[in-house]
Amino acid sequence: MSGTKISKEAVNDAISAVIDGSIGPDAKKRKFRETVELQINLKNYDPQKDKRFSGTVKLKHVPRPKFAVCVFGDQQHCDEANANGIPCMDVEALKKLNKNKKLVKKLAKKYNAFVASDALIKQIPRILGPGLNKAGKFPTPLSHNESMVQKVEEVKATIKFQMKKVLCLGVAIGHVEMTHEQLYQNVTLAINFLVSLLKKGWQNVKALNLKSSMGKPRTIY
């Protein structure tokens, strides 16, 4: 069976169960907005021998509204960032970190992702050392021809699949206050992209679950 192997019904049932379990009439009230995560279990895959895959895909809807992005900008980009309420650091501010591993680590922790002016991107490793790269948060380049607000939204909507040493991985694909349709679009997009990364496609997929931060996993496949 090629193409998609999940039934629309299975995805819709899982989404309904996740939303109901989190914000339905009988759900326990939480003090925060729960994230919805897609959990993937793989098979016929040897993380030691097989090539580890990684890939990023832009979802239709931003999965985590509180996802924080910081701009490393030249003067023009910093002015644009300040005008739009986007956190920004210029070269001087970056140099003040003095390649201090602790400070760079703290910066990497403070934000979920970074965007940097074209002109600065090559200097980042020299100014900051390898810290951001190690954290998997090397900045996305931004040119002066692009809209910064759009670029930041794009980074917010992008998720990353990265195979590590274990056969299960999870990615945030939304939150419980999104509409059913928005979650459906994000889930199907994420699954189809993931399968395209796998060497044997669906033959590498053992199970797919959807769960909210505090909820039970709901089976899709």
N, C-alpha and C positions, 0 to 999 in steps of 0.2 A: 504494500500500500504506500504509494508516494503521496506527496502533498501533506496536508495537515492530518494528523491522526487523532486530534481531539474533537469531540463533538461540541457543538455550540452550546448544547444543553448542559454538558458537564461543566463548562466554564461558567455559564450563567448560574447554575445551581451553587457552585462553589462561591461565587461573588455574593449571591444572596445570603448564603449561610455565614460568610465572613462579616458582612455588614450587619446582619441581624444579631450575630453573636457579640458585636461590638457596640452598636448603637440602637439595637432593637428595643422594644418595650420591656423585655425581661432582662436586658443586658445590665451588667454591673457598670455603674457610671464611673468613668475614668476622668482624671484631672487633665489628661493631655489627649491630643488627637492621635489615634493609633495609625501607624504606618501599615500598609498592606505589602506583604513580601511574597515573592514567588520563590518557592524552594524547589531545587532540582536535584534529583538523585540520578547518577549516571551508572552505566554498566558497560561491560566489554571494553573497559578502558583501564590502562595501567599508567597511573600518574608518574611512575618512575621511568617507564620506557617511552610511552607515547608523548608526542609533542604537546606541551601544555598550551592551551589556546587562550587568547584574550581578545576581546573586541568590544567596541562601544556602539550603542545605538541610541538615536534620539527618539524619545517617546512623544506621542501626540500631546500629552498633558503632563505638566510638571508633577512628578511624584511626591516631592517633599517641599512644601511651600517654605519651610524654614531653612532650606539649604542655603548656606551662606557663601557668597563668592566675593573675593577681594581682587581688586585690579592693581597690578604693578604698572604704573603709568609714567609716560613722559608728561611734560607740563600740560599739553593739550588734553591728553586723556584724563589726567587728574582733575582738570577743570570740569570736564564732561561728567566724570564720576561724581564729583561733589554736587554738581547741578542736579544729578539724578538720585542723590542719596545712596550711592554705591560706595562701600568702603574702598579706600585707595591708599597706596603707599608709593612714594617716589623713590628714585635711586638713593637719595640721601638717607631716607628712612631705612632702606634695606641695608645700606652700608653700616648704619649704626648697630645693626645686629652683630656686626663684626665676625661673621661666620661662626658665632657661638652656637654649638650644637643644641644646647638646651633651649636657646631663644628661637632657633629655627624650628625646632620640634614643637615648641609652644605655638608658633605661628601656624605651622601645618595643622595643629590640633584645633586652632581657633576657627579656621574656615574649612568648608567642605571642598572648595576648589578655588583655583586661581586663574586669572586671565592677565596676560601681559602685552604691553605694546610691542609690536614687531621689533622695533629698534632695541628694546631691552632684553628680548628673550635670550639672545646669545650670551648676554652678560650674567644671567641669573646664576649659572653654576659657579662662575668666578666670584660673584658677590656673596652668595649664600652657601656655597658648598653643595654637597650631594643630598642634603636633608629632605628637600621637597620631593626629589626623585624617589628616594627611599620610601617615603610615605605614599608613593603612587599619586602624587598631586602636582606633577610638573605643569606649569601654566599652559593654557591654550593661547595661541597667538591672536592678537587683535590688530588689524590695520586701521588706518585713518579713513579708509573708504567704507568701513563697516559700522553699523549702528551698535554702540556699546550695549545699550539696553537689550537689543535683540540677541546679541552674542551671549550676554549673561543669562538670558532666558533659555537660550539653546543649551548652555552648559548645565543649567538647572534641570533641564528635561532629559539630559543624557545619562544613561546607565551603563555600567561596565560589567561585563562577564569576565571573570578571571579564574582560570583553573589553578588551584593550588595543589597541595599534596593529598587532598582527600576527595572522595567521590561525590561530595554534596556541596552545592553552593546556593547562596540566596541573594536576591537583589530586591531593593525597594521598587515597587512599580506603581505605588499610589498611596492614598490614605482613605480612611473610612468615610470621610465627608464628601468624597467625589461622587458623581452620579454613577449609576450602574453602567451606563453606556461608556463613560470615560474610562472606568476600570476595565471594561471588556476590551476596549480599543488598545489600552496599554498592555494588558495581559497577552493578547493574541500577537501583538507586534513583538513583544519581548520573547515569546516562545518561538515564533517563526525565525527570529534572528538567531537565537541560541542554537536551534537545530541546524541552521546554515553553517554554524561554526564547527559543528561536530563532524569528525572524520566519517562516521558511518550514519550520520543523520539520526533518524528516529531509533535506529538499532542501538544507539548509545544511551537512549533515555529509558531509565528504569521507572521513575515516578515523578510526577509534578504535583506540588501542593500549593495551596494559597493559604496564607494565614495573616491575621492582624497581630500587632505587637504582643498582645496578651491573650489572643484567642487560640482555638484549636486549629490544627492544620486541616484543610478541606481538600480532598483529592480531586484533581482535574484529570489525571491520567495514571 
